[in-house]
Amino acid sequence: MPWPLVNVILALAMAYLLLRMGAMILGSFARPVPAPPDPGELRKVRLTYRCSICSTEVRMTMANDEVPEPPRHCQEDMELVTPVDDI
């Protein structure tokens, strides 16, 4: 006799947990995009990177560092192609 009641209570608890978790995930998408940094924080650069796996090239024109970390492509860091004298 008590098993159907336990099953119903357990099902209601699981439904509540799934509903709360889904609401939290959807709520995380509704957060506003952070404000862009002040114009003085970014500097103009002219760096070219190449992926060693697929040979995709990327040119970076703005960065927050003089020599920023290389972007990632194909799950690996890209190689800096720009000559050192041009940095």
N, C-alpha and C positions, 0 to 999 in steps of 0.2 A: 504493500500500500504506500509506503513513504517514497518509493523510488520515483514515481512520476512527478511528485512535488519537488524533489531534489533536482531532477532533470530540468524542470521549468525554471527553477531559481538559477541553476547554472547557466542555462541558455539566456536568461535575461541579463545576468552579470556579464557574460561574454558579449552580448549585443551592445550593452552599455559601454564596455571597454573599446570595442571596435568603433562605435560611434564617436567616442571622445578622441580616440587616436586619429580618426579621419578628419575630425574638426580641427585638431591641432595641426595636422599636415596642411590642410587647406588654409588655415590662418597664417601659416608661415609664408605662403605665397602672397598674401595680402599686405605684407610689410612694404613700406615705401622704399624706393631706391635711394641709397645714400647720396647726399649732395656732392657735386663734383668738387675736386680740390680747388683752392684759390689759383688764379692764373699764374702767380709767381712761383708756385710749387713745381710745375712741370717745366722742363727745358727742352729745347729743340735738339734732336740728335738725328744722325743719318747713319743708322746701322743696318746691315744686311745679315740675315741669318739663313742657314741652309740646313734642312733635315738630312742627316746622314743615311737614313733608310730609304726615303722616297724622293729625295732631291727637291722638295718643295722649298721655295725661297720666300722670305718675309722681310719687308723693310720696316724698321721701327723709326718713326719720325718724332715722337714725343716720349719722354721718360722722366721719372722722378729722380734718377741717379745719372751720373756721368756715364758709367758703364753698368747698365742694369743687368739683372740675371737674364740668361737666355730664355726665350719662350720654349714651351714643350710641344712636340709634335710626334706622333706615332709612339707615345709614351716615353720619349727620350728627349734630353735637352738638345736644342739645335746648336749648330756650330757657327761661330762668328766668322763671316766671310769678308767683312770690311777690313781693309788693310789697317794695321796698327797706327800708321802715320796719319790716317784720316780721323782718328778718334779725338 
